[in-house]
Amino acid sequence: MRGPCLLILLFALFSCQPKSAEKDTAFRFKEKLSDYGFFTGALKDLQPRKGVEHYELTTPLFTDYAVKDRFIVVPPGTSIQYTDHGPLDFPDSTFIIKNFAYTNPSHQRIMIETRLLFKDPADKNWKVMNYLWQEDQQDAVRWILGKKVPVTLLDDSGAQHSTTYQVPNTNDCKRCHINNSVLTPIGPKARNLNFAANGAAATQLEQWAANGLLKGLPAPQQVPRLPDWKDSVHFTVSQRARAYLDVNCAHCHTKGGDAYNTGLFLEYEQTDPNHLGIMKAPVSAGGGAGGLDIDVIPGDAIHSILWYRMNSTEPGTAMPELARTLIHKEGVVLIGEWIRQMKK
């Protein structure tokens, strides 16, 4: 039997085991978030160590007004390959980290959960795991089964809400991240990273290319950009609404996604009116349609199923059906205006 021979990668991901014991050399998520060494100082401050890259998205997914922090960790000596469609091409052993917190009535940030995606070099597939933050906010522990967490939070305008935050189980995560039976990242696409965050002079992609983190970046004018759904100065209502639907809905409502059978495809690039739901009867909405007959009726948001389901929190009706328990009032207003502006 051969002795230990695996190179220990970043943060000691693997335990040295006999190479012939395949089942013992498989990647295992660690028990606590602190075990990875991603951050320095108090863990809840999320201060990244060198090699842990913080990033932001032009238009992010709505999750009950959660405050989110995102990071990427690639192994030393490797880089991300640029792609103009879909998620960037990450090297093996990449971690994508997404932290969820909320702002309580005392304006304190309270951690809820941290989700990890890891690209396993053994089979080139992404693996997912959730970490639930402990009440003392000192650490987060590996959590597979999901949990309901009562919270009282402030939304983006400072209004207070009490709800039960739904920490997903790992199968829930897979539902959104699966495309054609393959687990894949959703947010870190070139078009959603192609902006200058926090007042920087260069876009995030340009900064990554300059630092050697990203290879193959074309000229700036050749890189697609997803509109900022909040930016009414530089983008039209239609552009902003389509970007919002792309990020919040299209990971399921796309070919190969969890909602493929609906025939409702909401990617930003989609141009077919029928796939966008315009004057389209639903395929499988059932009782969730509220007795309505058409997905999107130009000029009539109230009688459009898409708007109706966004404006609900009822199980079986609310869309998206995962990741929220509150109505995203700003998103509902935007999609309502988009439908109202459509030519009949």
LUMMIDREN-216223 format. One record per residue (C-alpha): x, y, z. Coordinates in nm, 3 decimals, always signed. Example, Ala and Ser with C-alpha at 12.3 -4.5 7.8 and 13.67 -1.06 7.14 Angstrom:
% residues 2
ATOM      px      py      pz
ATOM  +1.230  -0.450  +0.780
ATOM  +1.367  -0.106  +0.714
END
This chain:
% residues 344
ATOM      px      py      pz
ATOM  +0.000  +0.000  +0.000
ATOM  +0.137  +0.339  -0.095
ATOM  +0.199  +0.598  +0.173
ATOM  +0.051  +0.948  +0.203
ATOM  +0.112  +1.138  -0.116
ATOM  -0.148  +1.412  -0.167
ATOM  -0.030  +1.772  -0.172
ATOM  -0.207  +1.965  +0.102
ATOM  -0.380  +2.254  -0.070
ATOM  -0.491  +2.589  +0.069
ATOM  -0.598  +2.571  +0.432
ATOM  -0.525  +2.196  +0.459
ATOM  -0.834  +2.086  +0.269
ATOM  -0.742  +1.721  +0.254
ATOM  -0.614  +1.476  +0.513
ATOM  -0.322  +1.256  +0.405
ATOM  -0.451  +0.905  +0.352
ATOM  -0.328  +0.602  +0.156
ATOM  -0.384  +0.669  -0.210
ATOM  -0.555  +0.336  -0.256
ATOM  -0.822  +0.424  +0.002
ATOM  -1.030  +0.628  -0.240
ATOM  -1.324  +0.672  -0.007
ATOM  -1.094  +0.822  +0.257
ATOM  -0.932  +1.077  +0.025
ATOM  -1.259  +1.236  -0.090
ATOM  -1.305  +1.603  -0.008
ATOM  -1.484  +1.674  +0.319
ATOM  -1.624  +2.006  +0.432
ATOM  -1.486  +2.106  +0.771
ATOM  -1.701  +2.120  +1.084
ATOM  -1.665  +2.495  +1.152
ATOM  -1.623  +2.798  +0.932
ATOM  -1.323  +2.906  +1.138
ATOM  -1.145  +2.581  +1.049
ATOM  -1.076  +2.706  +0.696
ATOM  -0.877  +3.014  +0.800
ATOM  -1.046  +3.236  +0.542
ATOM  -1.063  +3.536  +0.775
ATOM  -0.845  +3.713  +1.028
ATOM  -0.946  +3.867  +1.361
ATOM  -1.299  +3.820  +1.495
ATOM  -1.469  +3.583  +1.251
ATOM  -1.793  +3.783  +1.237
ATOM  -1.602  +4.083  +1.099
ATOM  -1.521  +3.880  +0.785
ATOM  -1.181  +4.040  +0.735
ATOM  -1.032  +3.836  +0.450
ATOM  -0.681  +3.699  +0.470
ATOM  -0.443  +3.744  +0.177
ATOM  -0.567  +3.534  -0.112
ATOM  -0.934  +3.570  -0.014
ATOM  -1.090  +3.807  -0.268
ATOM  -1.400  +4.007  -0.177
ATOM  -1.638  +4.084  -0.464
ATOM  -1.976  +4.244  -0.530
ATOM  -2.246  +4.200  -0.793
ATOM  -2.410  +4.469  -1.004
ATOM  -2.753  +4.319  -0.941
ATOM  -2.771  +4.069  -0.654
ATOM  -3.034  +3.812  -0.559
ATOM  -3.293  +3.929  -0.305
ATOM  -3.305  +3.727  +0.018
ATOM  -3.529  +3.892  +0.279
ATOM  -3.321  +4.212  +0.280
ATOM  -3.020  +4.011  +0.394
ATOM  -2.682  +4.183  +0.404
ATOM  -2.447  +3.970  +0.194
ATOM  -2.071  +3.943  +0.169
ATOM  -1.908  +3.744  -0.110
ATOM  -1.554  +3.608  -0.145
ATOM  -1.356  +3.388  -0.384
ATOM  -1.052  +3.179  -0.289
ATOM  -0.843  +3.016  -0.560
ATOM  -0.537  +2.800  -0.487
ATOM  -0.200  +2.978  -0.498
ATOM  -0.048  +2.988  -0.844
ATOM  -0.380  +2.944  -1.024
ATOM  -0.616  +3.190  -1.190
ATOM  -0.972  +3.224  -1.314
ATOM  -1.035  +3.199  -1.688
ATOM  -1.263  +3.463  -1.841
ATOM  -1.584  +3.350  -2.011
ATOM  -1.837  +3.589  -2.164
ATOM  -2.138  +3.366  -2.097
ATOM  -2.230  +3.187  -1.777
ATOM  -2.009  +3.180  -1.467
ATOM  -1.638  +3.242  -1.495
ATOM  -1.422  +2.930  -1.534
ATOM  -1.278  +2.872  -1.187
ATOM  -0.979  +2.644  -1.127
ATOM  -1.007  +2.325  -0.925
ATOM  -1.012  +2.370  -0.547
ATOM  -1.177  +2.712  -0.571
ATOM  -1.401  +2.820  -0.284
ATOM  -1.689  +3.065  -0.337
ATOM  -1.809  +3.206  -0.005
ATOM  -2.140  +3.383  +0.052
ATOM  -2.235  +3.517  +0.395
ATOM  -2.586  +3.617  +0.499
ATOM  -2.664  +3.857  +0.782
ATOM  -2.942  +4.096  +0.874
ATOM  -2.960  +4.440  +1.031
ATOM  -3.152  +4.433  +1.359
ATOM  -3.355  +4.727  +1.501
ATOM  -3.043  +4.842  +1.689
ATOM  -2.863  +4.866  +1.352
ATOM  -2.632  +4.577  +1.440
ATOM  -2.531  +4.320  +1.180
ATOM  -2.639  +3.974  +1.296
ATOM  -2.489  +3.676  +1.116
ATOM  -2.726  +3.398  +1.005
ATOM  -2.551  +3.160  +0.767
ATOM  -2.251  +3.119  +0.538
ATOM  -2.271  +2.909  +0.222
ATOM  -1.969  +2.751  +0.057
ATOM  -1.924  +2.621  -0.294
ATOM  -1.612  +2.415  -0.356
ATOM  -1.486  +2.288  -0.692
ATOM  -1.365  +1.938  -0.612
ATOM  -1.054  +1.842  -0.814
ATOM  -1.145  +1.473  -0.777
ATOM  -1.438  +1.497  -1.019
ATOM  -1.431  +1.863  -1.136
ATOM  -1.777  +1.914  -0.983
ATOM  -1.896  +2.182  -0.744
ATOM  -2.001  +2.078  -0.392
ATOM  -2.215  +2.286  -0.155
ATOM  -2.238  +2.323  +0.223
ATOM  -2.412  +2.559  +0.465
ATOM  -2.273  +2.687  +0.795
ATOM  -2.515  +2.813  +1.061
ATOM  -2.391  +3.092  +1.287
ATOM  -2.408  +3.027  +1.658
ATOM  -2.608  +3.261  +1.882
ATOM  -2.292  +3.406  +2.035
ATOM  -2.177  +3.505  +1.682
ATOM  -1.833  +3.353  +1.743
ATOM  -1.842  +3.084  +1.474
ATOM  -2.062  +2.898  +1.227
ATOM  -2.108  +2.520  +1.225
ATOM  -2.169  +2.282  +0.936
ATOM  -2.544  +2.251  +0.885
ATOM  -2.711  +2.018  +0.636
ATOM  -3.077  +2.002  +0.735
ATOM  -3.183  +2.366  +0.708
ATOM  -3.342  +2.569  +0.986
ATOM  -3.611  +2.829  +1.054
ATOM  -3.468  +3.130  +1.235
ATOM  -3.702  +3.398  +1.381
ATOM  -3.560  +3.742  +1.306
ATOM  -3.659  +4.106  +1.336
ATOM  -3.481  +4.311  +1.073
ATOM  -3.464  +4.647  +0.904
ATOM  -3.515  +4.666  +0.529
ATOM  -3.330  +4.896  +0.290
ATOM  -3.551  +5.193  +0.384
ATOM  -3.524  +5.132  +0.758
ATOM  -3.869  +4.976  +0.801
ATOM  -3.892  +4.694  +1.055
ATOM  -4.006  +4.341  +0.972
ATOM  -4.045  +4.026  +1.179
ATOM  -4.021  +3.701  +0.988
ATOM  -3.885  +3.348  +1.004
ATOM  -3.571  +3.332  +0.792
ATOM  -3.539  +3.002  +0.605
ATOM  -3.188  +2.857  +0.615
ATOM  -3.195  +2.614  +0.320
ATOM  -3.091  +2.254  +0.341
ATOM  -2.825  +2.142  +0.097
ATOM  -3.084  +1.996  -0.142
ATOM  -3.258  +2.336  -0.158
ATOM  -2.926  +2.490  -0.258
ATOM  -2.887  +2.234  -0.533
ATOM  -3.231  +2.313  -0.676
ATOM  -3.124  +2.667  -0.761
ATOM  -2.766  +2.582  -0.858
ATOM  -2.843  +2.283  -1.080
ATOM  -2.845  +2.322  -1.458
ATOM  -2.874  +2.014  -1.676
ATOM  -2.804  +1.807  -1.363
ATOM  -2.472  +1.989  -1.301
ATOM  -2.418  +2.204  -0.992
ATOM  -2.287  +2.545  -1.096
ATOM  -2.228  +2.893  -0.946
ATOM  -2.494  +3.156  -1.021
ATOM  -2.371  +3.503  -0.935
ATOM  -2.006  +3.541  -1.044
ATOM  -2.057  +3.595  -1.415
ATOM  -1.851  +3.846  -1.609
ATOM  -2.151  +4.066  -1.685
ATOM  -2.246  +4.085  -1.315
ATOM  -1.890  +4.166  -1.205
ATOM  -1.815  +4.419  -1.477
ATOM  -1.841  +4.740  -1.276
ATOM  -1.625  +4.955  -1.049
ATOM  -1.722  +4.868  -0.692
ATOM  -1.692  +5.111  -0.401
ATOM  -1.574  +5.401  -0.613
ATOM  -1.274  +5.221  -0.762
ATOM  -1.122  +5.356  -1.084
ATOM  -1.127  +5.014  -1.256
ATOM  -1.388  +4.742  -1.277
ATOM  -1.355  +4.434  -1.060
ATOM  -1.262  +4.229  -1.366
ATOM  -0.989  +4.475  -1.463
ATOM  -0.851  +4.470  -1.110
ATOM  -0.847  +4.090  -1.106
ATOM  -0.671  +4.079  -1.443
ATOM  -0.410  +4.329  -1.326
ATOM  -0.346  +4.121  -1.013
ATOM  -0.314  +3.796  -1.207
ATOM  -0.633  +3.651  -1.061
ATOM  -0.813  +3.655  -1.399
ATOM  -0.682  +3.554  -1.741
ATOM  -0.822  +3.613  -2.088
ATOM  -1.006  +3.939  -2.018
ATOM  -1.085  +4.108  -2.354
ATOM  -1.101  +4.481  -2.422
ATOM  -1.352  +4.661  -2.195
ATOM  -1.599  +4.729  -2.478
ATOM  -1.619  +4.355  -2.548
ATOM  -1.718  +4.259  -2.195
ATOM  -2.095  +4.236  -2.138
ATOM  -2.248  +4.429  -1.851
ATOM  -2.566  +4.353  -1.662
ATOM  -2.761  +4.668  -1.570
ATOM  -2.785  +4.776  -1.208
ATOM  -3.153  +4.723  -1.123
ATOM  -3.150  +5.028  -0.893
ATOM  -2.981  +5.268  -1.138
ATOM  -3.262  +5.467  -1.302
ATOM  -3.016  +5.729  -1.433
ATOM  -2.816  +5.507  -1.670
ATOM  -3.066  +5.229  -1.745
ATOM  -3.425  +5.210  -1.862
ATOM  -3.706  +5.046  -1.668
ATOM  -3.699  +4.756  -1.913
ATOM  -3.323  +4.703  -1.876
ATOM  -3.342  +4.716  -1.498
ATOM  -3.643  +4.484  -1.481
ATOM  -3.483  +4.231  -1.712
ATOM  -3.164  +4.236  -1.504
ATOM  -3.369  +4.183  -1.188
ATOM  -3.552  +3.886  -1.340
ATOM  -3.226  +3.743  -1.471
ATOM  -3.067  +3.733  -1.127
ATOM  -3.371  +3.646  -0.918
ATOM  -3.550  +3.404  -1.149
ATOM  -3.344  +3.286  -1.447
ATOM  -3.128  +3.035  -1.261
ATOM  -3.445  +2.822  -1.247
ATOM  -3.636  +2.973  -1.538
ATOM  -3.392  +2.875  -1.811
ATOM  -3.327  +2.574  -2.029
ATOM  -3.189  +2.304  -1.803
ATOM  -3.304  +2.483  -1.486
ATOM  -3.540  +2.363  -1.214
ATOM  -3.837  +2.542  -1.378
ATOM  -3.755  +2.434  -1.734
ATOM  -4.096  +2.268  -1.775
ATOM  -4.277  +2.602  -1.735
ATOM  -4.155  +2.734  -2.069
ATOM  -4.093  +3.068  -1.893
ATOM  -3.730  +3.164  -1.957
ATOM  -3.618  +3.489  -1.798
ATOM  -3.250  +3.529  -1.892
ATOM  -3.141  +3.883  -1.974
ATOM  -3.057  +3.780  -2.331
ATOM  -3.399  +3.625  -2.390
ATOM  -3.588  +3.791  -2.679
ATOM  -3.875  +3.551  -2.747
ATOM  -4.195  +3.718  -2.611
ATOM  -4.352  +3.380  -2.544
ATOM  -4.055  +3.265  -2.333
ATOM  -4.077  +3.595  -2.143
ATOM  -4.438  +3.510  -2.060
ATOM  -4.596  +3.784  -2.269
ATOM  -4.954  +3.677  -2.340
ATOM  -4.850  +3.323  -2.252
ATOM  -5.076  +3.087  -2.060
ATOM  -4.895  +2.904  -1.777
ATOM  -4.798  +2.542  -1.821
ATOM  -4.794  +2.429  -1.460
ATOM  -4.878  +2.716  -1.223
ATOM  -5.177  +2.534  -1.070
ATOM  -5.339  +2.706  -0.773
ATOM  -5.041  +2.937  -0.742
ATOM  -5.171  +3.140  -1.036
ATOM  -5.450  +3.285  -0.821
ATOM  -5.709  +3.222  -1.088
ATOM  -5.518  +3.433  -1.341
ATOM  -5.472  +3.311  -1.697
ATOM  -5.162  +3.484  -1.844
ATOM  -4.804  +3.514  -1.721
ATOM  -4.753  +3.873  -1.840
ATOM  -5.027  +4.096  -1.978
ATOM  -4.880  +4.415  -2.134
ATOM  -5.012  +4.720  -1.952
ATOM  -5.179  +4.515  -1.678
ATOM  -4.948  +4.410  -1.396
ATOM  -5.223  +4.331  -1.147
ATOM  -5.367  +4.058  -1.368
ATOM  -5.026  +3.917  -1.467
ATOM  -4.931  +3.593  -1.294
ATOM  -4.561  +3.686  -1.275
ATOM  -4.633  +4.005  -1.078
ATOM  -4.901  +3.835  -0.868
ATOM  -4.663  +3.562  -0.751
ATOM  -4.382  +3.807  -0.677
ATOM  -4.629  +4.004  -0.463
ATOM  -4.715  +3.705  -0.241
ATOM  -4.559  +3.520  +0.050
ATOM  -4.806  +3.232  +0.047
ATOM  -4.643  +2.887  +0.010
ATOM  -4.724  +2.744  -0.332
ATOM  -4.785  +3.092  -0.472
ATOM  -4.480  +3.301  -0.388
ATOM  -4.206  +3.326  -0.647
ATOM  -3.920  +3.280  -0.611
ATOM  -4.038  +2.993  -0.392
ATOM  -3.703  +2.965  -0.215
ATOM  -3.476  +3.227  -0.056
ATOM  -3.745  +3.466  +0.066
ATOM  -4.028  +3.497  +0.317
ATOM  -4.086  +3.871  +0.264
ATOM  -4.213  +4.057  -0.039
ATOM  -3.937  +4.256  -0.205
ATOM  -4.145  +4.570  -0.237
ATOM  -3.890  +4.759  -0.448
ATOM  -3.860  +4.467  -0.690
ATOM  -4.238  +4.434  -0.716
ATOM  -4.266  +4.805  -0.799
ATOM  -4.002  +4.774  -1.072
ATOM  -4.156  +4.468  -1.237
ATOM  -4.501  +4.627  -1.214
ATOM  -4.375  +4.937  -1.394
ATOM  -4.204  +4.724  -1.660
ATOM  -4.531  +4.545  -1.735
ATOM  -4.733  +4.867  -1.731
ATOM  -4.497  +5.028  -1.985
ATOM  -4.531  +4.740  -2.231
ATOM  -4.717  +4.821  -2.547
ATOM  -5.050  +4.640  -2.568
END
